[in-house]
Amino acid sequence: MKYKLIIFTLFILLITNWGFSQTQTMHDLYFTIPEIAILDIEPNTNDIILDFNAPIEAGDQLEELSDNTKWLNYTSTVTKSGLLKNITAQIVSSIQIPGFKLELIVSNYSGGGMGVLGTPVGIIDLTTTAQTIITGIGGCYTNTGANSGHRLEYNASINDYSIFEISATPTIDIIYTISN
């Protein structure tokens, strides 16, 4: 009798489970993410002023000047092709100063960003030709502001006194470009 009761209970359970049906539905969600390649100089884009001072002692050379108050911040996405981005720097001023040297040192990344952050090439002499300063940038962000991204250090010096000449207070414009 117990077996009949167990079999009857199982039969009722099977019938009731078949009596209730479940349905599912779905839909697609489409979105687009644009290719992003933006950069900024922080803490702001105010000018950097390097003032050479006259030497204290006759016969001494002009001191080398330096400024490291600026940071390069960027945000990047990578397309399906997977091409990584680079950042270049170049002087775009028409003013040429014979015998003058402007060196750029780009630090390693620092800050609270994430992703495939680029690698600096180190030290370059800035010229009117675009030169790569950071390579291998993938999908990433550096975070924003000072102390995030790559510190930019400018060193100015006179490297050839025999041809050095200056007629006015020069302004040197430097442009940074991020591209594939």
C-alpha positions as a Markdown table, in Angstrom:
| # | Residue | x | y | z |
|---|---|---|---|---|
| 1 | Met | 0.0 | 0.0 | 0.0 |
| 2 | Lys | 2.9 | 2.3 | 0.8 |
| 3 | Tyr | 4.3 | 1.7 | -2.7 |
| 4 | Lys | 1.0 | 2.7 | -4.3 |
| 5 | Leu | 0.9 | 5.9 | -2.3 |
| 6 | Ile | 4.5 | 6.8 | -3.3 |
| 7 | Ile | 3.8 | 6.0 | -7.0 |
| 8 | Phe | 0.6 | 8.0 | -6.8 |
| 9 | Thr | 2.4 | 11.0 | -5.2 |
| 10 | Leu | 5.2 | 11.0 | -7.8 |
| 11 | Phe | 2.5 | 10.8 | -10.6 |
| 12 | Ile | 0.7 | 13.8 | -9.2 |
| 13 | Leu | 4.0 | 15.8 | -8.9 |
| 14 | Leu | 5.0 | 15.0 | -12.5 |
| 15 | Ile | 1.5 | 16.1 | -13.7 |
| 16 | Thr | 1.6 | 19.3 | -11.8 |
| 17 | Asn | 5.1 | 20.2 | -13.0 |
| 18 | Trp | 4.0 | 19.7 | -16.6 |
| 19 | Gly | 0.9 | 21.8 | -16.0 |
| 20 | Phe | 3.0 | 24.9 | -15.2 |
| 21 | Ser | 5.1 | 26.3 | -18.0 |
| 22 | Gln | 7.8 | 28.9 | -17.9 |
| 23 | Thr | 8.5 | 31.3 | -20.7 |
| 24 | Gln | 11.5 | 33.4 | -21.4 |
| 25 | Thr | 12.1 | 36.4 | -23.6 |
| 26 | Met | 15.1 | 38.5 | -24.5 |
| 27 | His | 16.1 | 41.5 | -26.4 |
| 28 | Asp | 19.4 | 42.9 | -27.7 |
| 29 | Leu | 21.1 | 46.0 | -26.2 |
| 30 | Tyr | 23.2 | 48.0 | -28.6 |
| 31 | Phe | 25.7 | 50.6 | -27.6 |
| 32 | Thr | 28.6 | 52.5 | -29.2 |
| 33 | Ile | 31.8 | 53.6 | -27.6 |
| 34 | Pro | 33.6 | 56.2 | -29.6 |
| 35 | Glu | 37.3 | 56.1 | -30.3 |
| 36 | Ile | 38.8 | 58.4 | -27.7 |
| 37 | Ala | 42.1 | 60.1 | -27.8 |
| 38 | Ile | 42.2 | 63.2 | -25.7 |
| 39 | Leu | 45.0 | 64.8 | -23.7 |
| 40 | Asp | 45.5 | 67.7 | -21.4 |
| 41 | Ile | 48.3 | 69.6 | -19.6 |
| 42 | Glu | 47.6 | 70.1 | -15.9 |
| 43 | Pro | 47.4 | 71.7 | -13.4 |
| 44 | Asn | 46.5 | 74.3 | -16.1 |
| 45 | Thr | 47.7 | 75.5 | -19.4 |
| 46 | Asn | 49.3 | 78.7 | -18.0 |
| 47 | Asp | 52.6 | 79.6 | -19.4 |
| 48 | Ile | 55.9 | 78.5 | -18.0 |
| 49 | Ile | 58.4 | 81.3 | -17.5 |
| 50 | Leu | 62.1 | 80.5 | -17.4 |
| 51 | Asp | 64.2 | 83.5 | -16.6 |
| 52 | Phe | 67.9 | 83.3 | -17.1 |
| 53 | Asn | 69.8 | 85.3 | -14.5 |
| 54 | Ala | 73.1 | 86.9 | -15.2 |
| 55 | Pro | 76.0 | 85.0 | -13.6 |
| 56 | Ile | 77.3 | 86.4 | -10.3 |
| 57 | Glu | 80.9 | 85.9 | -11.3 |
| 58 | Ala | 82.5 | 87.1 | -14.6 |
| 59 | Gly | 83.4 | 84.2 | -16.7 |
| 60 | Asp | 80.6 | 81.9 | -15.5 |
| 61 | Gln | 78.1 | 80.5 | -17.9 |
| 62 | Leu | 74.3 | 81.1 | -17.7 |
| 63 | Glu | 72.7 | 78.6 | -15.4 |
| 64 | Glu | 70.5 | 75.8 | -16.8 |
| 65 | Leu | 66.9 | 76.4 | -16.0 |
| 66 | Ser | 64.3 | 73.8 | -15.2 |
| 67 | Asp | 60.6 | 73.5 | -14.6 |
| 68 | Asn | 58.7 | 70.3 | -13.7 |
| 69 | Thr | 55.3 | 71.7 | -12.6 |
| 70 | Lys | 53.2 | 70.3 | -15.5 |
| 71 | Trp | 51.6 | 66.9 | -16.0 |
| 72 | Leu | 50.3 | 65.2 | -19.1 |
| 73 | Asn | 46.9 | 63.6 | -18.6 |
| 74 | Tyr | 45.1 | 61.5 | -21.3 |
| 75 | Thr | 42.2 | 59.2 | -22.0 |
| 76 | Ser | 42.2 | 56.6 | -24.7 |
| 77 | Thr | 40.1 | 53.8 | -26.2 |
| 78 | Val | 41.3 | 51.3 | -28.7 |
| 79 | Thr | 39.3 | 50.2 | -31.8 |
| 80 | Lys | 38.8 | 46.6 | -33.0 |
| 81 | Ser | 42.0 | 47.0 | -35.0 |
| 82 | Gly | 43.9 | 47.2 | -31.8 |
| 83 | Leu | 46.3 | 50.0 | -32.9 |
| 84 | Leu | 48.0 | 51.5 | -29.9 |
| 85 | Lys | 48.4 | 55.2 | -29.6 |
| 86 | Asn | 51.5 | 57.4 | -29.2 |
| 87 | Ile | 52.0 | 61.0 | -28.0 |
| 88 | Thr | 54.4 | 63.3 | -29.8 |
| 89 | Ala | 55.8 | 66.7 | -28.9 |
| 90 | Gln | 57.2 | 69.4 | -31.1 |
| 91 | Ile | 58.0 | 73.1 | -31.1 |
| 92 | Val | 55.6 | 75.0 | -33.4 |
| 93 | Ser | 57.0 | 78.5 | -33.0 |
| 94 | Ser | 58.5 | 80.2 | -35.9 |
| 95 | Ile | 61.2 | 81.7 | -33.6 |
| 96 | Gln | 64.5 | 80.0 | -33.8 |
| 97 | Ile | 67.2 | 80.7 | -31.2 |
| 98 | Pro | 70.6 | 79.7 | -32.4 |
| 99 | Gly | 72.7 | 78.0 | -29.7 |
| 100 | Phe | 69.6 | 77.4 | -27.4 |
| 101 | Lys | 68.6 | 73.9 | -26.3 |
| 102 | Leu | 65.3 | 72.9 | -24.8 |
| 103 | Glu | 65.2 | 69.4 | -23.4 |
| 104 | Leu | 62.0 | 67.5 | -22.4 |
| 105 | Ile | 62.0 | 64.7 | -19.8 |
| 106 | Val | 58.8 | 62.7 | -19.5 |
| 107 | Ser | 58.4 | 60.7 | -16.3 |
| 108 | Asn | 57.0 | 57.2 | -15.8 |
| 109 | Tyr | 53.3 | 57.1 | -15.2 |
| 110 | Ser | 52.1 | 57.9 | -11.7 |
| 111 | Gly | 48.6 | 58.4 | -10.3 |
| 112 | Gly | 45.2 | 56.6 | -9.9 |
| 113 | Gly | 44.3 | 55.8 | -13.5 |
| 114 | Met | 43.9 | 52.4 | -15.0 |
| 115 | Gly | 44.4 | 50.5 | -18.3 |
| 116 | Val | 47.2 | 50.1 | -20.8 |
| 117 | Leu | 49.1 | 53.3 | -19.9 |
| 118 | Gly | 51.9 | 54.4 | -22.2 |
| 119 | Thr | 55.7 | 54.1 | -21.7 |
| 120 | Pro | 57.8 | 57.3 | -21.9 |
| 121 | Val | 60.8 | 57.3 | -24.2 |
| 122 | Gly | 62.8 | 59.4 | -21.7 |
| 123 | Ile | 64.7 | 62.5 | -22.7 |
| 124 | Ile | 64.4 | 64.3 | -26.0 |
| 125 | Asp | 65.7 | 67.6 | -27.4 |
| 126 | Leu | 62.6 | 69.5 | -28.5 |
| 127 | Thr | 62.7 | 70.6 | -32.1 |
| 128 | Thr | 60.3 | 71.6 | -34.8 |
| 129 | Thr | 60.0 | 68.0 | -35.8 |
| 130 | Ala | 57.4 | 65.9 | -34.0 |
| 131 | Gln | 59.0 | 63.3 | -31.8 |
| 132 | Thr | 57.4 | 60.4 | -30.0 |
| 133 | Ile | 57.5 | 60.9 | -26.2 |
| 134 | Ile | 55.1 | 58.2 | -25.0 |
| 135 | Thr | 54.4 | 54.9 | -26.8 |
| 136 | Gly | 52.0 | 51.9 | -26.4 |
| 137 | Ile | 48.9 | 53.7 | -25.1 |
| 138 | Gly | 45.9 | 51.4 | -25.1 |
| 139 | Gly | 42.5 | 51.7 | -23.5 |
| 140 | Cys | 43.2 | 53.7 | -20.4 |
| 141 | Tyr | 42.8 | 56.9 | -18.4 |
| 142 | Thr | 45.5 | 58.6 | -16.3 |
| 143 | Asn | 43.2 | 60.4 | -13.9 |
| 144 | Thr | 43.3 | 64.2 | -14.0 |
| 145 | Gly | 45.3 | 67.0 | -12.4 |
| 146 | Ala | 48.7 | 67.4 | -11.0 |
| 147 | Asn | 50.4 | 64.2 | -9.7 |
| 148 | Ser | 48.5 | 62.0 | -12.2 |
| 149 | Gly | 49.8 | 61.0 | -15.6 |
| 150 | His | 53.3 | 61.8 | -16.7 |
| 151 | Arg | 55.3 | 64.7 | -15.2 |
| 152 | Leu | 56.8 | 67.0 | -17.9 |
| 153 | Glu | 60.2 | 68.5 | -17.1 |
| 154 | Tyr | 61.7 | 71.2 | -19.3 |
| 155 | Asn | 65.4 | 72.0 | -19.1 |
| 156 | Ala | 66.6 | 75.1 | -21.0 |
| 157 | Ser | 70.3 | 75.9 | -21.6 |
| 158 | Ile | 72.7 | 77.5 | -24.0 |
| 159 | Asn | 74.5 | 74.7 | -25.8 |
| 160 | Asp | 76.6 | 76.8 | -28.2 |
| 161 | Tyr | 77.7 | 80.2 | -27.1 |
| 162 | Ser | 79.5 | 80.9 | -30.4 |
| 163 | Ile | 76.1 | 81.1 | -32.3 |
| 164 | Phe | 73.8 | 82.1 | -29.4 |
| 165 | Glu | 71.9 | 85.3 | -30.1 |
| 166 | Ile | 68.6 | 86.7 | -29.0 |
| 167 | Ser | 67.0 | 89.9 | -30.0 |
| 168 | Ala | 63.8 | 89.9 | -27.9 |
| 169 | Thr | 62.0 | 87.8 | -25.3 |
| 170 | Pro | 61.2 | 84.7 | -27.2 |
| 171 | Thr | 58.1 | 82.6 | -26.8 |
| 172 | Ile | 58.3 | 78.9 | -27.7 |
| 173 | Asp | 55.0 | 77.1 | -28.4 |
| 174 | Ile | 55.0 | 73.3 | -27.8 |
| 175 | Ile | 52.2 | 71.1 | -29.1 |
| 176 | Tyr | 51.4 | 67.6 | -27.9 |
| 177 | Thr | 49.5 | 65.2 | -30.1 |
| 178 | Ile | 48.0 | 61.8 | -29.4 |
| 179 | Ser | 47.3 | 59.6 | -32.3 |
| 180 | Asn | 47.4 | 56.0 | -33.6 |
